[in-house]
Amino acid sequence: MTRSAVFRLILVGMTIMAIQRAEAASAVALGSGGHLVTSAGQPTEAIAKYDALSTARKKYGANVRLLASTGRTGYGAIAVARRTHGPGSIITVSLGNRTQAEADRSAIAESLKVGGVWPEVRWRIRG
């Protein structure tokens, strides 16, 4: 084998290892006034949580909470539904799904499960 062939083989091996290790964690935080903040494509779930919460605190104040997070790579959806009684909305999040359609179905199903009516997917995430 020539020197360039060995170099190519090593380069291909390193590329395959990098692709296999590539993960994309995601998180969704809720700020005051119903504002949502997403963090996608982070290397770990802890970093995704930290990024979503710190960004929400910077933009919307200290009254924030984490709605969902995952360390799995995949598609996500955020659905909003009306409450059956009274004002306000129900927000549900689905993260780390294999397809966008699966993420949409999961978020809508969760909205219906917790008592929401007329749910619709408002945001989609890839992370």
Backbone hydrogen bonds, N-H to C=O, Kabsch-Sander energy under -0.5 kcal/mol:
donor,donor_aa,acceptor,acceptor_aa,energy
6,V,2,T,-1.9
7,F,3,R,-2.2
8,R,4,S,-2.2
9,L,5,A,-2.2
10,I,6,V,-2.4
11,L,7,F,-2.4
12,V,8,R,-2.6
13,G,9,L,-2.2
14,M,10,I,-2.3
15,T,11,L,-2.1
16,I,12,V,-2.3
17,M,13,G,-2.0
18,A,14,M,-2.1
19,I,15,T,-2.2
20,Q,16,I,-2.1
21,R,17,M,-1.6
22,A,18,A,-0.8
22,A,19,I,-0.5
25,A,42,Q,-3.2
26,S,70,T,-2.1
27,A,39,S,-2.1
28,V,68,A,-2.8
29,A,37,V,-2.9
30,L,65,R,-3.3
31,G,29,A,-0.5
31,G,35,H,-3.9
34,G,31,G,-1.2
35,H,32,S,-0.7
37,V,29,A,-2.5
39,S,27,A,-2.4
41,G,25,A,-0.6
42,Q,25,A,-2.0
48,A,44,T,-1.9
49,K,45,E,-2.6
50,Y,46,A,-2.4
51,D,47,I,-2.7
52,A,48,A,-2.4
53,L,49,K,-2.7
54,S,50,Y,-2.7
55,T,51,D,-2.2
56,A,52,A,-2.1
57,R,53,L,-2.3
58,K,54,S,-2.2
59,K,55,T,-2.1
60,Y,56,A,-3.1
61,G,57,R,-1.6
64,V,62,A,-1.9
65,R,30,L,-2.0
67,L,28,V,-2.7
68,A,28,V,-1.5
70,T,26,S,-2.5
75,Y,97,N,-2.7
76,G,125,I,-3.0
77,A,94,S,-2.5
78,I,123,W,-2.5
79,A,77,A,-0.5
79,A,92,T,-2.6
80,V,120,E,-2.6
81,A,90,I,-2.5
82,R,117,V,-2.4
83,R,88,G,-1.1
84,T,115,G,-0.6
90,I,81,A,-3.0
91,I,89,S,-0.5
92,T,79,A,-2.4
92,T,90,I,-0.5
94,S,77,A,-2.5
97,N,75,Y,-2.6
103,A,99,T,-1.7
104,D,100,Q,-2.6
105,R,101,A,-2.6
106,S,102,E,-2.3
107,A,103,A,-2.3
108,I,104,D,-2.3
109,A,105,R,-2.7
110,E,106,S,-2.1
111,S,107,A,-1.8
112,L,108,I,-2.2
113,K,109,A,-2.2
114,V,110,E,-1.8
115,G,112,L,-1.2
116,G,111,S,-2.7
117,V,82,R,-2.5
120,E,80,V,-1.9
122,R,78,I,-2.5
122,R,120,E,-0.5
123,W,78,I,-1.6
125,I,76,G,-2.6
127,G,74,G,-2.6
